Amino acid sequence: MPSTTATLPSGEAVPVLGQGTWMMGEDRGRAADEVAALRLGLDLGVTLIDTAEMYGNGGAEKVVGEAIAGRRDEVFLVSKVLPSNASRNGVVRACEASLKRMRTDRIDLYLLHWRGGVPLAETIAVFEELRHSGKIRHWGVSNFDADDMEEMERLPAGKNAQANQVLYNLGRRGIEFDLAPWCRDHGVPIMAYSPVEQGALADDAGLQAIAARHDATAAQLALAWIMARPGVIAIPKATRLEHVRQNAAARDIRLTPQDLAELDTLFPPPARKRPLEMI
């Protein structure tokens, strides 16, 4: 049976299904529904929540802060710093602002959102300082390709990265050529954002046919496929309560060898190196 957790290099186990918050916090009129969705996810055991200072210009972090109020110890909390804030002083300021918006004293996993102009060694050094001070428990990266990961590993403390968050789903399998094997060989989990391609995979007729055999939706099947990949964490976003319940139920789907073979036919794995995709 597929594992319900992925193990960080630190040895800590985290859920393979989390809750994303991209595009939350952009309209205060929707905040109550967004908070309710996140809280229901926690009730259903989906206790990893991913956010970023960029989402809604901090609005998503405020939604998260409201959702986890009184339940902080249940949550594995992930946030990200923008590359424009990745300097020594910038990371510290950004981290403090994120902590304040989320009303917490710590971030469980703090990621560099993507590479920018600040030297990577400088950002990692500040991450390490924040880790030792207890402001963050772990750090990692996002949108790093295989060569970025190799460069990072050669830096002082570069081996302390705990995850790499990238675009990954059935329709975006380019990372399987070299990045996913690198991360697997080095024990670094991949966090898959947009695991249902922002809902597009839900309308795929081929996926719908396979999902019908499991009395599931195409979106649930796409999530089950991600969660069946060793060392991969899916972080779909849901703002409707029924959508949250459907995402949580995807953990119970067990894909057969026939399912996997058909999915490889519908969505072939890469045969060559492809540039890392981002959206």
Solvent accessible surface area in square Angstrom, and as a share of the most:
residue,aa,sasa,rsa
1,M,196,0.87
2,P,50,0.31
3,S,71,0.46
4,T,85,0.50
5,T,59,0.34
6,A,5,0.04
7,T,81,0.47
8,L,5,0.02
9,P,58,0.37
10,S,63,0.41
11,G,52,0.50
12,E,49,0.22
13,A,61,0.47
14,V,2,0.01
15,P,30,0.19
16,V,10,0.06
17,L,3,0.01
18,G,2,0.02
19,Q,14,0.06
20,G,5,0.05
21,T,1,0.00
22,W,71,0.25
23,M,80,0.36
24,M,1,0.00
25,G,12,0.11
26,E,104,0.47
27,D,59,0.30
28,R,160,0.58
29,G,71,0.69
30,R,114,0.41
31,A,5,0.04
32,A,77,0.60
33,D,90,0.47
34,E,4,0.02
35,V,6,0.04
36,A,42,0.33
37,A,0,0.00
38,L,1,0.00
39,R,94,0.34
40,L,30,0.15
41,G,0,0.00
42,L,7,0.03
43,D,92,0.48
44,L,65,0.32
45,G,36,0.35
46,V,6,0.03
47,T,31,0.18
48,L,1,0.00
49,I,0,0.00
50,D,2,0.01
51,T,0,0.00
52,A,0,0.00
53,E,17,0.08
54,M,69,0.31
55,Y,17,0.07
56,G,23,0.22
57,N,148,0.76
58,G,0,0.00
59,G,12,0.11
60,A,0,0.00
61,E,0,0.00
62,K,108,0.46
63,V,0,0.00
64,V,0,0.00
65,G,1,0.01
66,E,62,0.28
67,A,0,0.00
68,I,3,0.02
69,A,53,0.41
70,G,88,0.85
71,R,58,0.21
72,R,30,0.11
73,D,129,0.67
74,E,82,0.37
75,V,10,0.05
76,F,16,0.07
77,L,0,0.00
78,V,0,0.00
79,S,0,0.00
80,K,0,0.00
81,V,0,0.00
82,L,39,0.19
83,P,13,0.08
84,S,96,0.62
85,N,47,0.24
86,A,3,0.02
87,S,39,0.25
88,R,104,0.38
89,N,98,0.50
90,G,4,0.04
91,V,0,0.00
92,V,58,0.33
93,R,160,0.59
94,A,6,0.05
95,C,1,0.00
96,E,74,0.33
97,A,37,0.29
98,S,0,0.00
99,L,10,0.05
100,K,168,0.71
101,R,54,0.20
102,M,0,0.00
103,R,158,0.58
104,T,21,0.12
105,D,98,0.51
106,R,59,0.22
107,I,0,0.00
108,D,5,0.03
109,L,3,0.01
110,Y,0,0.00
111,L,0,0.00
112,L,6,0.03
113,H,12,0.05
114,W,80,0.28
115,R,82,0.30
116,G,46,0.44
117,G,83,0.79
118,V,38,0.22
119,P,85,0.53
120,L,9,0.04
121,A,46,0.36
122,E,57,0.26
123,T,1,0.00
124,I,3,0.01
125,A,38,0.30
126,V,0,0.00
127,F,1,0.01
128,E,21,0.10
129,E,84,0.38
130,L,10,0.05
131,R,81,0.29
132,H,137,0.61
133,S,76,0.49
134,G,39,0.38
135,K,67,0.28
136,I,1,0.00
137,R,90,0.33
138,H,20,0.09
139,W,1,0.00
140,G,0,0.00
141,V,1,0.01
142,S,1,0.01
143,N,14,0.07
144,F,0,0.00
145,D,19,0.10
146,A,10,0.08
147,D,95,0.49
148,D,27,0.14
149,M,0,0.00
150,E,76,0.34
151,E,60,0.27
152,M,3,0.01
153,E,43,0.19
154,R,180,0.66
155,L,45,0.22
156,P,111,0.70
157,A,40,0.31
158,G,2,0.02
159,K,146,0.62
160,N,51,0.26
161,A,4,0.03
162,Q,15,0.07
163,A,0,0.00
164,N,0,0.00
165,Q,2,0.01
166,V,0,0.00
167,L,3,0.02
168,Y,4,0.01
169,N,0,0.00
170,L,2,0.01
171,G,47,0.45
172,R,56,0.20
173,R,8,0.03
174,G,12,0.11
175,I,9,0.05
176,E,31,0.14
177,F,93,0.39
178,D,41,0.21
179,L,0,0.00
180,A,13,0.10
181,P,36,0.23
182,W,30,0.11
183,C,1,0.01
184,R,138,0.50
185,D,116,0.60
186,H,77,0.34
187,G,40,0.38
188,V,14,0.08
189,P,4,0.02
190,I,5,0.02
191,M,1,0.00
192,A,0,0.00
193,Y,24,0.09
194,S,14,0.09
195,P,3,0.02
196,V,17,0.10
197,E,36,0.16
198,Q,109,0.48
199,G,36,0.35
200,A,60,0.47
201,L,13,0.07
202,A,37,0.28
203,D,115,0.60
204,D,44,0.23
205,A,77,0.59
206,G,22,0.21
207,L,0,0.00
208,Q,84,0.37
209,A,65,0.50
210,I,3,0.02
211,A,1,0.00
212,A,72,0.56
213,R,120,0.44
214,H,51,0.23
215,D,140,0.73
216,A,21,0.16
217,T,56,0.33
218,A,4,0.03
219,A,20,0.15
220,Q,20,0.09
221,L,0,0.00
222,A,0,0.00
223,L,0,0.00
224,A,6,0.04
225,W,1,0.00
226,I,0,0.00
227,M,15,0.07
228,A,40,0.31
229,R,62,0.23
230,P,102,0.64
231,G,38,0.37
232,V,8,0.05
233,I,1,0.01
234,A,0,0.00
235,I,9,0.05
236,P,9,0.06
237,K,67,0.28
238,A,10,0.07
239,T,47,0.27
240,R,147,0.54
241,L,77,0.38
242,E,87,0.39
243,H,50,0.22
244,V,6,0.03
245,R,112,0.41
246,Q,58,0.26
247,N,14,0.07
248,A,7,0.05
249,A,47,0.36
250,A,1,0.00
251,R,71,0.26
252,D,108,0.56
253,I,21,0.11
254,R,83,0.30
255,L,28,0.14
256,T,60,0.35
257,P,113,0.71
258,Q,107,0.47
259,D,1,0.01
260,L,66,0.33
261,A,60,0.47
262,E,56,0.25
263,L,0,0.00
264,D,56,0.29
265,T,110,0.64
266,L,81,0.40
267,F,28,0.12
268,P,86,0.54
269,P,61,0.38
270,P,18,0.11
271,A,97,0.75
272,R,157,0.57
273,K,85,0.36
274,R,88,0.32
275,P,112,0.71
276,L,39,0.19
277,E,69,0.31
278,M,96,0.43
279,I,75,0.38
